[in-house]
Amino acid sequence: MATDALSLTLAALADPTRRAILARLSLGEASVTELAEPFAMSGPAVSKHLKVLERAGLVARGRDAQFRPRRLQPEPLREVDAWLESYRVLWNARFDRIETYLQALQKGDPDGSHN
């Protein structure tokens, strides 16, 4: 079964270690060794996390002689942001209704009929 890009991205983002790796890569390219430094895990364990991020399109592998830096690929994050935008619109509308209701309550008009 093929998995859509958004599902791959969200699955990759579900792990706090992978989110921390992305946060580090947002500062610039880094080697696997550099990415492993803040974690109490082996290089191969970090490499497994990187493979998940690469499969989701969030990280790309460079090649500079023996140095193979990883870099952030932001496009999948833009897709997540676009998907979340529809929910932002929905929640903002709901918050606006709640605010209107609370203002009516403060005026002693719980059904909002006497603006």
Secondary structure, DSSP 8 states (H G I E B T S, - for coil): ----HHHHHHHHHTSHHHHHHHHHHTT--B-HHHHHTTSSS-HHHHHHHHHHHHHTTSEEE--BTTB--EEE--HHHHHHHHHHHHHHHHHHHHHHHHHHHHHHHHTT-TTS---
